[in-house]
């Protein structure tokens, strides 16, 4: 995620510099403090949003992220329509919104009535695979360090015994 954001920053910075919008943008932010504050708040909100996206993917599933994102977008659309009636939806758009809400409701109801099982061992092992691989790697590293330490102590003892016998 860091490299994705960093590469996006580099590309945007390059285009802003090449088109001359970098200097005019900085001048506008310096001249209008409210604009600079709005850009900062937008950037912070975007960063917090990305943290939640990363958290959702790592702790749940990509399907959960897709469901959350779609739900958020639909709610934003419906709230926008109710808040400002000039943002009216046509019949097909209302039908699409109703489909989304219907299937979300079905998903919630089916999850409520679904028997709760513990996760199968294979699924649990698959989810824990990266951390167990990390633990295996750490164990291998510890074993290698112990072997090196043992070899060093053995060679040190040999040197000491050879010094004693030569003296």
C-alpha positions as CSV (number, residue, x, y, z in Angstrom):
1,X,0.0,0.0,0.0
2,X,2.9,2.3,0.8
3,X,4.5,1.8,-2.6
4,X,1.2,2.2,-4.4
5,X,0.6,5.6,-2.7
6,X,4.2,6.6,-3.1
7,X,4.2,5.9,-6.8
8,X,0.8,7.7,-7.2
9,X,2.4,10.7,-5.4
10,X,5.4,10.7,-7.7
11,X,3.3,10.5,-10.9
12,X,0.9,13.2,-9.7
13,X,3.9,15.4,-8.7
14,X,5.5,14.9,-12.1
15,X,2.4,15.7,-14.0
16,X,1.7,18.8,-11.8
17,X,5.2,20.0,-12.4
18,X,5.2,19.3,-16.1
19,X,1.9,21.1,-16.7
20,X,2.8,24.0,-14.5
21,X,-0.1,23.4,-12.1
22,X,2.2,22.7,-9.1
23,X,3.3,26.3,-8.7
24,X,-0.2,27.8,-9.3
25,X,-1.7,25.3,-6.9
26,X,0.8,26.2,-4.2
27,X,0.2,29.9,-4.8
28,X,-3.5,29.4,-4.5
29,X,-3.1,27.5,-1.2
30,X,-0.8,30.2,0.2
31,X,-3.2,33.0,-0.9
32,X,-6.4,31.2,0.4
33,X,-5.8,29.6,3.8
34,X,-9.3,28.0,3.7
35,X,-8.4,26.2,0.5
36,X,-5.2,24.9,2.1
37,X,-7.2,23.7,5.1
38,X,-9.7,22.0,2.9
39,X,-7.0,20.2,1.0
40,X,-5.3,19.1,4.2
41,X,-8.6,17.8,5.7
42,X,-9.4,16.0,2.4
43,X,-5.9,14.4,2.5
44,X,-6.3,13.3,6.1
45,X,-9.7,11.8,5.4
46,X,-8.3,9.9,2.5
47,X,-5.5,8.5,4.6
48,X,-7.9,7.4,7.3
49,X,-10.1,5.8,4.7
50,X,-7.2,3.9,3.3
51,X,-6.3,2.6,6.8
52,X,-9.9,1.3,7.2
53,X,-9.7,-0.3,3.7
54,X,-6.4,-2.0,4.7
55,X,-7.8,-3.1,8.0
56,X,-10.9,-4.6,6.4
57,X,-8.9,-6.5,3.8
58,X,-6.4,-7.9,6.4
59,X,-8.9,-8.8,9.1
60,X,-11.9,-9.9,7.0
61,X,-12.1,-10.5,3.3
62,X,-12.1,-8.7,0.0
63,X,-15.8,-9.6,-0.3
64,X,-16.6,-7.8,2.9
65,X,-14.7,-4.7,1.7
66,X,-16.7,-4.8,-1.6
67,X,-20.0,-5.1,0.4
68,X,-19.1,-2.2,2.7
69,X,-17.9,0.0,-0.2
70,X,-21.1,-0.7,-2.3
71,X,-23.3,-0.1,0.7
72,X,-21.6,3.2,1.5
73,X,-21.9,4.4,-2.0
74,X,-25.6,3.5,-2.2
75,X,-26.4,5.2,1.1
76,X,-24.5,8.3,-0.1
77,X,-26.5,8.4,-3.2
78,X,-29.9,8.0,-1.4
79,X,-28.9,10.6,1.2
80,X,-27.9,13.0,-1.5
81,X,-31.3,12.6,-3.2
82,X,-33.2,13.1,0.0
83,X,-31.1,16.1,1.0
84,X,-31.3,17.8,-2.3
85,X,-34.3,16.9,-4.5
86,X,-32.7,18.3,-7.6
87,X,-30.5,15.2,-7.5
88,X,-33.4,13.0,-8.5
89,X,-33.0,9.4,-9.6
90,X,-34.9,7.9,-12.5
91,X,-36.9,4.7,-12.3
92,X,-34.0,2.5,-13.4
93,X,-31.7,4.0,-10.8
94,X,-34.3,3.6,-8.0
95,X,-34.7,0.0,-9.1
96,X,-30.9,-0.5,-8.9
97,X,-30.9,1.0,-5.4
98,X,-33.8,-1.2,-4.3
99,X,-32.0,-4.3,-5.6
100,X,-28.9,-3.4,-3.6
101,X,-30.9,-2.9,-0.4
102,X,-33.0,-6.0,-1.0
103,X,-29.9,-8.3,-1.4
104,X,-28.2,-6.6,1.6
105,X,-31.2,-7.3,3.7
106,X,-31.3,-10.9,2.5
107,X,-27.6,-11.3,3.4
108,X,-28.2,-9.9,6.9
109,X,-31.3,-12.2,7.4
110,X,-29.5,-15.3,6.1
111,X,-26.5,-14.6,8.3
112,X,-28.8,-14.3,11.3
113,X,-30.4,-17.7,10.7
114,X,-27.2,-19.4,9.5
115,X,-25.9,-21.9,12.1
116,X,-22.7,-20.7,13.6
117,X,-19.8,-23.2,13.1
118,X,-16.3,-22.9,14.1
119,X,-14.0,-22.3,11.1
120,X,-12.8,-25.5,9.4
121,X,-9.2,-26.3,10.2
122,X,-8.1,-25.8,6.6
123,X,-9.6,-22.3,6.4
124,X,-8.1,-21.4,9.7
125,X,-4.7,-22.7,8.6
126,X,-5.0,-20.8,5.3
127,X,-5.8,-17.5,7.1
128,X,-2.9,-18.0,9.5
129,X,-0.4,-19.2,6.9
130,X,1.5,-15.9,6.6
131,X,2.1,-15.6,10.4
132,X,3.0,-19.3,10.7
133,X,5.4,-19.0,7.8
134,X,6.9,-16.0,9.6
135,X,7.1,-18.1,12.8
136,X,8.8,-20.9,10.9
137,X,11.3,-18.4,9.4
138,X,12.0,-17.0,12.8
139,X,12.5,-20.5,14.2
140,X,14.8,-21.4,11.3
141,X,16.7,-18.2,12.0
142,X,17.0,-19.0,15.7
143,X,18.2,-22.5,14.9
144,X,20.8,-21.2,12.5
145,X,22.0,-18.6,15.1
146,X,22.1,-21.4,17.7
147,X,24.1,-23.6,15.3
148,X,26.5,-20.8,14.5
149,X,26.9,-20.0,18.2
150,X,27.5,-23.7,19.0
151,X,30.1,-23.9,16.2
152,X,31.8,-20.8,17.5
153,X,31.9,-22.0,21.1
154,X,33.2,-25.4,19.9
155,X,36.0,-23.8,17.9
156,X,36.7,-21.4,20.8
157,X,37.1,-24.4,23.1
158,X,39.4,-26.1,20.6
159,X,41.6,-23.0,20.4
160,X,41.7,-22.7,24.2
161,X,42.6,-26.4,24.6
162,X,45.3,-26.2,21.9
163,X,46.7,-23.1,23.7
164,X,46.9,-25.0,27.0
165,X,48.5,-28.0,25.4
166,X,51.1,-25.8,23.6
167,X,52.0,-23.9,26.8
